[in-house]
Amino acid sequence: MTSKVQTVRVQILTAQDWQDYALLDSGNGLRLEQYGRYRLVRPAAQAMWRPALSEQEWQNAEAFFEPAKGESGGQWRYRGEPLPPAWQMRYHYLTFQVFTAASRHVGVFVEQSPQWDWIYETVQSANRPLQVLNLFAYTGIASLAACAAGARVTHVDASKKMVQLARENQNLSGLDPKPIRWIVDDVLKFLKREIRRGMRYDGIILDPPKFGRGPKGEVWEFFDLLPNLLELCREVLSAQARFFVLTAYAIQASPLSLFYAVQSSLGIKGGELTCGELTLQEKSVGRLLPMAIYTRWRS
């Protein structure tokens, strides 16, 4: 007796339509990027090939991130004067701040832009007002995409500073009148309270880190806590839920792992469930640089 093999759609999504950003080149575990006026060099562990551009092109970057020996930490080095505390970039209808600060992250994950477009289209095509929950929401660009399409958004992050930056991005994007509820909290504790309150959401955006800490020192470990997180998400999804999207960075897992975890934990039976990778494409020779894995569902 043979069992039927389930068909899984695995997609490679590549960021496009950027005017203010470009992946200029990559290689030797690094990436050379253009963020508005400035060129930055940051780590890219999966760039195991040789760079295509000359060493001089790379040396012309204004800022270089020098990682610490561990998995986190490090500092920015500048070719001349330090860069401004922040500068602005645009993506279609969104305007947001970019910065070099205490980590390698610069306030935006440009490879997420296909997800923002998908969220916008999904919310808009629902033809009804959706309640959307964005967890581990960082500087809020996915929140802004959802609210620009007409959703009422609850934005949750453990960092007060990141939530403040997200609110500033809302102002920069001209979306101040739009309804966004800003929450500084540990995600698991917040979800448990929402379940007790009977709150339900029509869409969830989920971008948990590999490791993190909540506002009161709560420890987040991806593989240990993701199953519990997904179960809590299942409880706060409404009976008329429209979508769910999960992205994961820097973990040793396949997109299939996320696919089956979400399928089983959320009890997904209908709609469209897909998974894959988020990538950036070089301007130099066109290679695709893998950045993250994801799975997403739409009813």
ChimeraX commands (.cxc) that place a marker at each C-alpha (Angstrom):
marker #1 position 0.00,0.00,0.00 radius 0.5
marker #1 position 1.41,3.38,-0.97 radius 0.5
marker #1 position 0.48,6.71,0.58 radius 0.5
marker #1 position -0.26,9.80,-1.45 radius 0.5
marker #1 position 2.64,12.27,-1.45 radius 0.5
marker #1 position 1.55,15.77,-0.55 radius 0.5
marker #1 position 2.50,18.51,-3.02 radius 0.5
marker #1 position 4.37,21.39,-1.38 radius 0.5
marker #1 position 4.88,24.65,-3.25 radius 0.5
marker #1 position 8.41,25.94,-2.61 radius 0.5
marker #1 position 9.05,29.41,-4.02 radius 0.5
marker #1 position 12.06,31.71,-4.25 radius 0.5
marker #1 position 11.01,35.32,-3.70 radius 0.5
marker #1 position 13.42,38.05,-4.78 radius 0.5
marker #1 position 13.17,41.69,-3.72 radius 0.5
marker #1 position 12.45,43.93,-6.71 radius 0.5
marker #1 position 11.20,47.43,-7.55 radius 0.5
marker #1 position 13.67,49.19,-5.25 radius 0.5
marker #1 position 14.90,52.65,-6.22 radius 0.5
marker #1 position 16.88,53.45,-3.04 radius 0.5
marker #1 position 18.48,50.04,-2.45 radius 0.5
marker #1 position 20.78,47.67,-4.34 radius 0.5
marker #1 position 22.81,44.59,-3.51 radius 0.5
marker #1 position 25.89,45.65,-5.46 radius 0.5
marker #1 position 27.95,42.50,-4.90 radius 0.5
marker #1 position 28.56,39.67,-2.45 radius 0.5
marker #1 position 31.20,37.07,-1.61 radius 0.5
marker #1 position 33.71,35.90,0.98 radius 0.5
marker #1 position 30.94,35.94,3.59 radius 0.5
marker #1 position 30.09,39.62,2.97 radius 0.5
marker #1 position 27.62,41.78,1.05 radius 0.5
marker #1 position 28.15,45.21,-0.48 radius 0.5
marker #1 position 24.90,47.20,-0.40 radius 0.5
marker #1 position 23.63,50.63,-1.41 radius 0.5
marker #1 position 21.22,52.22,1.08 radius 0.5
marker #1 position 20.24,55.55,-0.36 radius 0.5
marker #1 position 23.39,57.70,-0.56 radius 0.5
marker #1 position 25.59,55.26,1.34 radius 0.5
marker #1 position 27.38,52.01,0.61 radius 0.5
marker #1 position 27.58,49.52,3.48 radius 0.5
marker #1 position 29.46,46.24,3.96 radius 0.5
marker #1 position 27.85,43.67,6.26 radius 0.5
marker #1 position 28.27,39.94,6.97 radius 0.5
marker #1 position 26.48,37.43,4.72 radius 0.5
marker #1 position 27.44,33.94,5.83 radius 0.5
marker #1 position 25.83,32.24,2.83 radius 0.5
marker #1 position 27.89,34.23,0.30 radius 0.5
marker #1 position 30.48,31.45,-0.01 radius 0.5
marker #1 position 31.62,32.49,-3.49 radius 0.5
marker #1 position 34.14,35.06,-4.65 radius 0.5
marker #1 position 33.11,38.71,-5.11 radius 0.5
marker #1 position 32.63,39.84,-8.69 radius 0.5
marker #1 position 33.56,43.49,-8.16 radius 0.5
marker #1 position 37.07,44.74,-7.50 radius 0.5
marker #1 position 38.51,45.21,-4.02 radius 0.5
marker #1 position 38.58,48.96,-4.70 radius 0.5
marker #1 position 34.79,48.98,-5.22 radius 0.5
marker #1 position 34.36,47.33,-1.84 radius 0.5
marker #1 position 36.82,49.68,-0.14 radius 0.5
marker #1 position 34.80,52.65,-1.36 radius 0.5
marker #1 position 31.99,51.78,1.05 radius 0.5
marker #1 position 31.30,54.44,3.69 radius 0.5
marker #1 position 30.67,51.95,6.53 radius 0.5
marker #1 position 31.79,48.41,7.41 radius 0.5
marker #1 position 30.26,46.24,10.12 radius 0.5
marker #1 position 32.88,44.30,12.06 radius 0.5
marker #1 position 31.20,41.40,13.89 radius 0.5
marker #1 position 32.30,40.15,17.29 radius 0.5
marker #1 position 33.61,36.61,17.64 radius 0.5
marker #1 position 30.30,35.31,18.97 radius 0.5
marker #1 position 27.00,35.06,17.11 radius 0.5
marker #1 position 25.96,38.59,18.04 radius 0.5
marker #1 position 27.57,41.92,18.67 radius 0.5
marker #1 position 30.16,43.92,16.81 radius 0.5
marker #1 position 30.66,47.49,15.71 radius 0.5
marker #1 position 30.56,49.76,12.69 radius 0.5
marker #1 position 33.76,51.16,11.18 radius 0.5
marker #1 position 33.65,54.21,8.92 radius 0.5
marker #1 position 35.86,55.15,6.00 radius 0.5
marker #1 position 35.65,58.82,6.93 radius 0.5
marker #1 position 33.25,60.63,9.21 radius 0.5
marker #1 position 30.50,58.57,10.89 radius 0.5
marker #1 position 27.25,58.45,8.95 radius 0.5
marker #1 position 24.23,60.51,10.07 radius 0.5
marker #1 position 22.25,59.02,12.97 radius 0.5
marker #1 position 19.55,58.13,10.44 radius 0.5
marker #1 position 18.50,58.80,6.85 radius 0.5
marker #1 position 15.35,58.07,4.88 radius 0.5
marker #1 position 14.51,55.54,2.18 radius 0.5
marker #1 position 11.35,54.74,0.23 radius 0.5
marker #1 position 9.63,51.66,-1.10 radius 0.5
marker #1 position 6.52,52.46,-3.14 radius 0.5
marker #1 position 4.08,54.09,-0.67 radius 0.5
marker #1 position 6.33,53.59,2.39 radius 0.5
marker #1 position 8.99,55.91,3.84 radius 0.5
marker #1 position 11.22,54.78,6.71 radius 0.5
marker #1 position 14.46,55.44,8.54 radius 0.5
marker #1 position 17.75,53.61,7.99 radius 0.5
marker #1 position 20.69,53.76,10.39 radius 0.5
marker #1 position 23.97,52.22,11.50 radius 0.5
marker #1 position 23.71,51.70,15.23 radius 0.5
marker #1 position 24.53,49.04,17.81 radius 0.5
marker #1 position 24.04,46.01,15.56 radius 0.5
marker #1 position 24.49,44.88,11.97 radius 0.5
marker #1 position 20.81,45.56,11.30 radius 0.5
marker #1 position 19.95,48.88,9.73 radius 0.5
marker #1 position 16.23,49.33,10.40 radius 0.5
marker #1 position 14.89,47.55,7.32 radius 0.5
marker #1 position 15.06,44.02,5.90 radius 0.5
marker #1 position 14.76,44.81,2.19 radius 0.5
marker #1 position 14.35,41.14,1.24 radius 0.5
marker #1 position 10.97,41.28,3.02 radius 0.5
marker #1 position 9.50,43.56,0.36 radius 0.5
marker #1 position 7.75,40.66,-1.50 radius 0.5
marker #1 position 6.04,39.87,1.80 radius 0.5
marker #1 position 4.92,43.50,2.24 radius 0.5
marker #1 position 3.43,43.44,-1.26 radius 0.5
marker #1 position 1.68,40.12,-0.54 radius 0.5
marker #1 position 0.31,41.41,2.79 radius 0.5
marker #1 position -0.96,44.61,1.14 radius 0.5
marker #1 position -2.69,42.71,-1.66 radius 0.5
marker #1 position -4.11,40.11,0.74 radius 0.5
marker #1 position -5.59,42.73,3.06 radius 0.5
marker #1 position -6.96,44.85,0.23 radius 0.5
marker #1 position -8.53,41.90,-1.60 radius 0.5
marker #1 position -10.38,40.74,1.52 radius 0.5
marker #1 position -13.03,43.43,0.84 radius 0.5
marker #1 position -13.66,43.77,4.55 radius 0.5
marker #1 position -11.77,45.41,7.43 radius 0.5
marker #1 position -9.21,42.98,8.89 radius 0.5
marker #1 position -7.70,42.86,12.36 radius 0.5
marker #1 position -3.98,42.13,11.84 radius 0.5
marker #1 position -1.40,41.19,14.47 radius 0.5
marker #1 position 2.33,41.79,13.81 radius 0.5
marker #1 position 4.59,39.97,16.31 radius 0.5
marker #1 position 8.32,40.66,16.76 radius 0.5
marker #1 position 7.40,43.64,14.60 radius 0.5
marker #1 position 10.75,45.55,14.67 radius 0.5
marker #1 position 10.51,48.97,12.93 radius 0.5
marker #1 position 7.04,48.29,11.63 radius 0.5
marker #1 position 7.23,48.27,7.85 radius 0.5
marker #1 position 4.99,45.19,7.58 radius 0.5
marker #1 position 2.58,46.89,9.99 radius 0.5
marker #1 position 2.50,49.94,7.72 radius 0.5
marker #1 position 1.89,47.80,4.63 radius 0.5
marker #1 position -1.11,46.19,6.32 radius 0.5
marker #1 position -2.62,49.42,7.60 radius 0.5
marker #1 position -2.04,51.21,4.27 radius 0.5
marker #1 position -4.22,48.49,2.70 radius 0.5
marker #1 position -7.01,49.12,5.20 radius 0.5
marker #1 position -6.30,46.82,8.17 radius 0.5
marker #1 position -6.47,47.68,11.85 radius 0.5
marker #1 position -3.05,46.62,13.14 radius 0.5
marker #1 position -1.70,45.60,16.53 radius 0.5
marker #1 position 2.11,45.94,16.52 radius 0.5
marker #1 position 4.05,44.06,19.24 radius 0.5
marker #1 position 7.79,44.21,19.96 radius 0.5
marker #1 position 9.84,43.81,23.12 radius 0.5
marker #1 position 12.00,46.86,22.37 radius 0.5
marker #1 position 10.60,50.26,23.33 radius 0.5
marker #1 position 13.16,51.90,21.03 radius 0.5
marker #1 position 12.06,49.83,18.01 radius 0.5
marker #1 position 8.38,50.61,18.66 radius 0.5
marker #1 position 9.23,54.32,18.79 radius 0.5
marker #1 position 11.07,54.02,15.47 radius 0.5
marker #1 position 8.05,52.24,13.99 radius 0.5
marker #1 position 5.80,55.10,15.09 radius 0.5
marker #1 position 8.18,57.56,13.45 radius 0.5
marker #1 position 8.05,55.48,10.25 radius 0.5
marker #1 position 4.27,55.69,10.37 radius 0.5
marker #1 position 4.54,59.48,10.46 radius 0.5
marker #1 position 7.12,59.55,7.64 radius 0.5
marker #1 position 4.83,57.40,5.48 radius 0.5
marker #1 position 1.89,59.75,6.00 radius 0.5
marker #1 position -0.10,57.03,7.73 radius 0.5
marker #1 position -0.73,58.82,11.06 radius 0.5
marker #1 position -4.53,58.66,10.76 radius 0.5
marker #1 position -4.40,54.89,10.24 radius 0.5
marker #1 position -5.29,52.67,13.24 radius 0.5
marker #1 position -2.21,50.99,14.71 radius 0.5
marker #1 position -2.08,49.83,18.33 radius 0.5
marker #1 position 1.54,49.96,19.60 radius 0.5
marker #1 position 2.50,47.41,22.26 radius 0.5
marker #1 position 5.86,46.97,24.05 radius 0.5
marker #1 position 5.70,43.47,25.53 radius 0.5
marker #1 position 6.98,39.90,25.50 radius 0.5
marker #1 position 5.14,38.20,22.64 radius 0.5
marker #1 position 4.19,35.00,24.49 radius 0.5
marker #1 position 2.82,36.90,27.49 radius 0.5
marker #1 position 0.89,39.23,25.20 radius 0.5
marker #1 position -0.69,36.34,23.30 radius 0.5
marker #1 position -1.80,34.61,26.50 radius 0.5
marker #1 position -3.50,37.82,27.66 radius 0.5
marker #1 position -5.23,38.27,24.29 radius 0.5
marker #1 position -6.57,34.71,24.49 radius 0.5
marker #1 position -7.99,35.39,27.96 radius 0.5
marker #1 position -9.58,38.62,26.66 radius 0.5
marker #1 position -11.20,36.80,23.77 radius 0.5
marker #1 position -9.35,38.86,21.15 radius 0.5
marker #1 position -9.17,37.38,17.66 radius 0.5
marker #1 position -7.21,38.39,14.55 radius 0.5
marker #1 position -7.83,37.85,10.85 radius 0.5
marker #1 position -4.13,37.90,9.94 radius 0.5
marker #1 position -0.85,37.30,11.76 radius 0.5
marker #1 position 2.64,38.41,10.71 radius 0.5
marker #1 position 5.35,36.54,12.59 radius 0.5
marker #1 position 9.09,37.26,12.40 radius 0.5
marker #1 position 10.70,35.72,15.50 radius 0.5
marker #1 position 14.47,36.00,16.04 radius 0.5
marker #1 position 16.77,33.05,16.52 radius 0.5
marker #1 position 17.43,34.34,20.05 radius 0.5
marker #1 position 16.07,37.30,21.95 radius 0.5
marker #1 position 15.03,38.80,25.26 radius 0.5
marker #1 position 11.76,40.37,26.34 radius 0.5
marker #1 position 11.41,43.72,28.15 radius 0.5
marker #1 position 11.81,41.98,31.52 radius 0.5
marker #1 position 14.60,39.62,30.47 radius 0.5
marker #1 position 12.35,36.86,29.12 radius 0.5
marker #1 position 14.44,34.51,26.97 radius 0.5
marker #1 position 13.36,33.56,23.46 radius 0.5
marker #1 position 14.91,30.49,21.78 radius 0.5
marker #1 position 13.49,29.74,18.32 radius 0.5
marker #1 position 13.44,25.93,18.29 radius 0.5
marker #1 position 12.39,25.61,21.94 radius 0.5
marker #1 position 9.51,28.06,21.85 radius 0.5
marker #1 position 8.21,28.12,18.26 radius 0.5
marker #1 position 5.75,25.20,18.78 radius 0.5
marker #1 position 4.21,26.97,21.79 radius 0.5
marker #1 position 4.10,30.25,19.86 radius 0.5
marker #1 position 2.26,28.65,16.95 radius 0.5
marker #1 position -0.28,27.04,19.26 radius 0.5
marker #1 position -1.01,30.43,20.83 radius 0.5
marker #1 position -1.34,31.96,17.36 radius 0.5
marker #1 position -3.89,29.28,16.45 radius 0.5
marker #1 position -6.00,30.32,19.43 radius 0.5
marker #1 position -6.04,34.01,18.49 radius 0.5
marker #1 position -6.80,33.46,14.79 radius 0.5
marker #1 position -10.42,34.25,14.00 radius 0.5
marker #1 position -12.82,31.78,12.43 radius 0.5
marker #1 position -12.68,33.93,9.27 radius 0.5
marker #1 position -8.88,34.24,9.26 radius 0.5
marker #1 position -7.46,35.55,6.00 radius 0.5
marker #1 position -3.70,34.98,6.27 radius 0.5
marker #1 position -0.66,33.92,8.28 radius 0.5
marker #1 position 3.01,34.53,7.42 radius 0.5
marker #1 position 6.11,33.30,9.27 radius 0.5
marker #1 position 9.70,34.29,8.46 radius 0.5
marker #1 position 12.85,32.89,10.08 radius 0.5
marker #1 position 16.45,34.08,9.92 radius 0.5
marker #1 position 19.79,32.47,10.71 radius 0.5
marker #1 position 18.42,29.07,11.75 radius 0.5
marker #1 position 19.50,25.63,10.57 radius 0.5
marker #1 position 16.22,24.56,9.02 radius 0.5
marker #1 position 14.52,24.06,5.69 radius 0.5
marker #1 position 11.46,26.00,4.49 radius 0.5
marker #1 position 9.73,22.62,4.68 radius 0.5
marker #1 position 10.26,22.63,8.45 radius 0.5
marker #1 position 8.28,25.86,8.75 radius 0.5
marker #1 position 5.66,24.59,6.28 radius 0.5
marker #1 position 4.83,21.45,8.26 radius 0.5
marker #1 position 5.08,23.22,11.64 radius 0.5
marker #1 position 2.54,25.84,10.57 radius 0.5
marker #1 position 0.31,23.32,8.82 radius 0.5
marker #1 position 0.05,21.06,11.85 radius 0.5
marker #1 position -0.05,23.70,14.59 radius 0.5
marker #1 position -2.67,25.90,12.92 radius 0.5
marker #1 position -4.69,22.96,11.66 radius 0.5
marker #1 position -4.60,24.34,8.11 radius 0.5
marker #1 position -6.73,22.33,5.67 radius 0.5
marker #1 position -7.95,24.81,3.05 radius 0.5
marker #1 position -6.56,27.85,1.28 radius 0.5
marker #1 position -3.04,28.14,-0.12 radius 0.5
marker #1 position -0.01,27.25,2.00 radius 0.5
marker #1 position 3.42,27.82,0.46 radius 0.5
marker #1 position 7.02,28.07,1.64 radius 0.5
marker #1 position 10.39,29.08,0.30 radius 0.5
marker #1 position 13.29,31.49,0.57 radius 0.5
marker #1 position 13.64,35.26,0.54 radius 0.5
marker #1 position 16.58,36.40,-1.57 radius 0.5
marker #1 position 18.42,39.45,-2.86 radius 0.5
marker #1 position 19.84,39.61,-6.37 radius 0.5
marker #1 position 23.25,41.16,-7.05 radius 0.5
marker #1 position 23.68,43.91,-9.60 radius 0.5
marker #1 position 27.20,42.63,-10.31 radius 0.5
marker #1 position 26.56,39.18,-11.85 radius 0.5
marker #1 position 22.99,38.38,-10.83 radius 0.5
marker #1 position 23.54,35.73,-8.16 radius 0.5
marker #1 position 20.74,35.23,-5.64 radius 0.5
marker #1 position 21.82,35.68,-2.03 radius 0.5
marker #1 position 19.63,33.61,0.37 radius 0.5
marker #1 position 18.48,35.73,3.30 radius 0.5
marker #1 position 15.66,33.93,5.12 radius 0.5
marker #1 position 13.11,31.13,4.91 radius 0.5
marker #1 position 9.36,31.56,5.18 radius 0.5
marker #1 position 5.97,29.94,4.99 radius 0.5
marker #1 position 2.69,31.72,4.41 radius 0.5
marker #1 position -0.98,30.84,4.15 radius 0.5
marker #1 position -3.96,32.63,2.64 radius 0.5
marker #1 position -7.58,31.51,2.80 radius 0.5
marker link #1:1,2 radius 0.2
marker link #1:2,3 radius 0.2
marker link #1:3,4 radius 0.2
marker link #1:4,5 radius 0.2
marker link #1:5,6 radius 0.2
marker link #1:6,7 radius 0.2
marker link #1:7,8 radius 0.2
marker link #1:8,9 radius 0.2
marker link #1:9,10 radius 0.2
marker link #1:10,11 radius 0.2
marker link #1:11,12 radius 0.2
marker link #1:12,13 radius 0.2
marker link #1:13,14 radius 0.2
marker link #1:14,15 radius 0.2
marker link #1:15,16 radius 0.2
marker link #1:16,17 radius 0.2
marker link #1:17,18 radius 0.2
marker link #1:18,19 radius 0.2
marker link #1:19,20 radius 0.2
marker link #1:20,21 radius 0.2
marker link #1:21,22 radius 0.2
marker link #1:22,23 radius 0.2
marker link #1:23,24 radius 0.2
marker link #1:24,25 radius 0.2
marker link #1:25,26 radius 0.2
marker link #1:26,27 radius 0.2
marker link #1:27,28 radius 0.2
marker link #1:28,29 radius 0.2
marker link #1:29,30 radius 0.2
marker link #1:30,31 radius 0.2
marker link #1:31,32 radius 0.2
marker link #1:32,33 radius 0.2
marker link #1:33,34 radius 0.2
marker link #1:34,35 radius 0.2
marker link #1:35,36 radius 0.2
marker link #1:36,37 radius 0.2
marker link #1:37,38 radius 0.2
marker link #1:38,39 radius 0.2
marker link #1:39,40 radius 0.2
marker link #1:40,41 radius 0.2
marker link #1:41,42 radius 0.2
marker link #1:42,43 radius 0.2
marker link #1:43,44 radius 0.2
marker link #1:44,45 radius 0.2
marker link #1:45,46 radius 0.2
marker link #1:46,47 radius 0.2
marker link #1:47,48 radius 0.2
marker link #1:48,49 radius 0.2
marker link #1:49,50 radius 0.2
marker link #1:50,51 radius 0.2
marker link #1:51,52 radius 0.2
marker link #1:52,53 radius 0.2
marker link #1:53,54 radius 0.2
marker link #1:54,55 radius 0.2
marker link #1:55,56 radius 0.2
marker link #1:56,57 radius 0.2
marker link #1:57,58 radius 0.2
marker link #1:58,59 radius 0.2
marker link #1:59,60 radius 0.2
marker link #1:60,61 radius 0.2
marker link #1:61,62 radius 0.2
marker link #1:62,63 radius 0.2
marker link #1:63,64 radius 0.2
marker link #1:64,65 radius 0.2
marker link #1:65,66 radius 0.2
marker link #1:66,67 radius 0.2
marker link #1:67,68 radius 0.2
marker link #1:68,69 radius 0.2
marker link #1:69,70 radius 0.2
marker link #1:70,71 radius 0.2
marker link #1:71,72 radius 0.2
marker link #1:72,73 radius 0.2
marker link #1:73,74 radius 0.2
marker link #1:74,75 radius 0.2
marker link #1:75,76 radius 0.2
marker link #1:76,77 radius 0.2
marker link #1:77,78 radius 0.2
marker link #1:78,79 radius 0.2
marker link #1:79,80 radius 0.2
marker link #1:80,81 radius 0.2
marker link #1:81,82 radius 0.2
marker link #1:82,83 radius 0.2
marker link #1:83,84 radius 0.2
marker link #1:84,85 radius 0.2
marker link #1:85,86 radius 0.2
marker link #1:86,87 radius 0.2
marker link #1:87,88 radius 0.2
marker link #1:88,89 radius 0.2
marker link #1:89,90 radius 0.2
marker link #1:90,91 radius 0.2
marker link #1:91,92 radius 0.2
marker link #1:92,93 radius 0.2
marker link #1:93,94 radius 0.2
marker link #1:94,95 radius 0.2
marker link #1:95,96 radius 0.2
marker link #1:96,97 radius 0.2
marker link #1:97,98 radius 0.2
marker link #1:98,99 radius 0.2
marker link #1:99,100 radius 0.2
marker link #1:100,101 radius 0.2
marker link #1:101,102 radius 0.2
marker link #1:102,103 radius 0.2
marker link #1:103,104 radius 0.2
marker link #1:104,105 radius 0.2
marker link #1:105,106 radius 0.2
marker link #1:106,107 radius 0.2
marker link #1:107,108 radius 0.2
marker link #1:108,109 radius 0.2
marker link #1:109,110 radius 0.2
marker link #1:110,111 radius 0.2
marker link #1:111,112 radius 0.2
marker link #1:112,113 radius 0.2
marker link #1:113,114 radius 0.2
marker link #1:114,115 radius 0.2
marker link #1:115,116 radius 0.2
marker link #1:116,117 radius 0.2
marker link #1:117,118 radius 0.2
marker link #1:118,119 radius 0.2
marker link #1:119,120 radius 0.2
marker link #1:120,121 radius 0.2
marker link #1:121,122 radius 0.2
marker link #1:122,123 radius 0.2
marker link #1:123,124 radius 0.2
marker link #1:124,125 radius 0.2
marker link #1:125,126 radius 0.2
marker link #1:126,127 radius 0.2
marker link #1:127,128 radius 0.2
marker link #1:128,129 radius 0.2
marker link #1:129,130 radius 0.2
marker link #1:130,131 radius 0.2
marker link #1:131,132 radius 0.2
marker link #1:132,133 radius 0.2
marker link #1:133,134 radius 0.2
marker link #1:134,135 radius 0.2
marker link #1:135,136 radius 0.2
marker link #1:136,137 radius 0.2
marker link #1:137,138 radius 0.2
marker link #1:138,139 radius 0.2
marker link #1:139,140 radius 0.2
marker link #1:140,141 radius 0.2
marker link #1:141,142 radius 0.2
marker link #1:142,143 radius 0.2
marker link #1:143,144 radius 0.2
marker link #1:144,145 radius 0.2
marker link #1:145,146 radius 0.2
marker link #1:146,147 radius 0.2
marker link #1:147,148 radius 0.2
marker link #1:148,149 radius 0.2
marker link #1:149,150 radius 0.2
marker link #1:150,151 radius 0.2
marker link #1:151,152 radius 0.2
marker link #1:152,153 radius 0.2
marker link #1:153,154 radius 0.2
marker link #1:154,155 radius 0.2
marker link #1:155,156 radius 0.2
marker link #1:156,157 radius 0.2
marker link #1:157,158 radius 0.2
marker link #1:158,159 radius 0.2
marker link #1:159,160 radius 0.2
marker link #1:160,161 radius 0.2
marker link #1:161,162 radius 0.2
marker link #1:162,163 radius 0.2
marker link #1:163,164 radius 0.2
marker link #1:164,165 radius 0.2
marker link #1:165,166 radius 0.2
marker link #1:166,167 radius 0.2
marker link #1:167,168 radius 0.2
marker link #1:168,169 radius 0.2
marker link #1:169,170 radius 0.2
marker link #1:170,171 radius 0.2
marker link #1:171,172 radius 0.2
marker link #1:172,173 radius 0.2
marker link #1:173,174 radius 0.2
marker link #1:174,175 radius 0.2
marker link #1:175,176 radius 0.2
marker link #1:176,177 radius 0.2
marker link #1:177,178 radius 0.2
marker link #1:178,179 radius 0.2
marker link #1:179,180 radius 0.2
marker link #1:180,181 radius 0.2
marker link #1:181,182 radius 0.2
marker link #1:182,183 radius 0.2
marker link #1:183,184 radius 0.2
marker link #1:184,185 radius 0.2
marker link #1:185,186 radius 0.2
marker link #1:186,187 radius 0.2
marker link #1:187,188 radius 0.2
marker link #1:188,189 radius 0.2
marker link #1:189,190 radius 0.2
marker link #1:190,191 radius 0.2
marker link #1:191,192 radius 0.2
marker link #1:192,193 radius 0.2
marker link #1:193,194 radius 0.2
marker link #1:194,195 radius 0.2
marker link #1:195,196 radius 0.2
marker link #1:196,197 radius 0.2
marker link #1:197,198 radius 0.2
marker link #1:198,199 radius 0.2
marker link #1:199,200 radius 0.2
marker link #1:200,201 radius 0.2
marker link #1:201,202 radius 0.2
marker link #1:202,203 radius 0.2
marker link #1:203,204 radius 0.2
marker link #1:204,205 radius 0.2
marker link #1:205,206 radius 0.2
marker link #1:206,207 radius 0.2
marker link #1:207,208 radius 0.2
marker link #1:208,209 radius 0.2
marker link #1:209,210 radius 0.2
marker link #1:210,211 radius 0.2
marker link #1:211,212 radius 0.2
marker link #1:212,213 radius 0.2
marker link #1:213,214 radius 0.2
marker link #1:214,215 radius 0.2
marker link #1:215,216 radius 0.2
marker link #1:216,217 radius 0.2
marker link #1:217,218 radius 0.2
marker link #1:218,219 radius 0.2
marker link #1:219,220 radius 0.2
marker link #1:220,221 radius 0.2
marker link #1:221,222 radius 0.2
marker link #1:222,223 radius 0.2
marker link #1:223,224 radius 0.2
marker link #1:224,225 radius 0.2
marker link #1:225,226 radius 0.2
marker link #1:226,227 radius 0.2
marker link #1:227,228 radius 0.2
marker link #1:228,229 radius 0.2
marker link #1:229,230 radius 0.2
marker link #1:230,231 radius 0.2
marker link #1:231,232 radius 0.2
marker link #1:232,233 radius 0.2
marker link #1:233,234 radius 0.2
marker link #1:234,235 radius 0.2
marker link #1:235,236 radius 0.2
marker link #1:236,237 radius 0.2
marker link #1:237,238 radius 0.2
marker link #1:238,239 radius 0.2
marker link #1:239,240 radius 0.2
marker link #1:240,241 radius 0.2
marker link #1:241,242 radius 0.2
marker link #1:242,243 radius 0.2
marker link #1:243,244 radius 0.2
marker link #1:244,245 radius 0.2
marker link #1:245,246 radius 0.2
marker link #1:246,247 radius 0.2
marker link #1:247,248 radius 0.2
marker link #1:248,249 radius 0.2
marker link #1:249,250 radius 0.2
marker link #1:250,251 radius 0.2
marker link #1:251,252 radius 0.2
marker link #1:252,253 radius 0.2
marker link #1:253,254 radius 0.2
marker link #1:254,255 radius 0.2
marker link #1:255,256 radius 0.2
marker link #1:256,257 radius 0.2
marker link #1:257,258 radius 0.2
marker link #1:258,259 radius 0.2
marker link #1:259,260 radius 0.2
marker link #1:260,261 radius 0.2
marker link #1:261,262 radius 0.2
marker link #1:262,263 radius 0.2
marker link #1:263,264 radius 0.2
marker link #1:264,265 radius 0.2
marker link #1:265,266 radius 0.2
marker link #1:266,267 radius 0.2
marker link #1:267,268 radius 0.2
marker link #1:268,269 radius 0.2
marker link #1:269,270 radius 0.2
marker link #1:270,271 radius 0.2
marker link #1:271,272 radius 0.2
marker link #1:272,273 radius 0.2
marker link #1:273,274 radius 0.2
marker link #1:274,275 radius 0.2
marker link #1:275,276 radius 0.2
marker link #1:276,277 radius 0.2
marker link #1:277,278 radius 0.2
marker link #1:278,279 radius 0.2
marker link #1:279,280 radius 0.2
marker link #1:280,281 radius 0.2
marker link #1:281,282 radius 0.2
marker link #1:282,283 radius 0.2
marker link #1:283,284 radius 0.2
marker link #1:284,285 radius 0.2
marker link #1:285,286 radius 0.2
marker link #1:286,287 radius 0.2
marker link #1:287,288 radius 0.2
marker link #1:288,289 radius 0.2
marker link #1:289,290 radius 0.2
marker link #1:290,291 radius 0.2
marker link #1:291,292 radius 0.2
marker link #1:292,293 radius 0.2
marker link #1:293,294 radius 0.2
marker link #1:294,295 radius 0.2
marker link #1:295,296 radius 0.2
marker link #1:296,297 radius 0.2
marker link #1:297,298 radius 0.2
marker link #1:298,299 radius 0.2
view
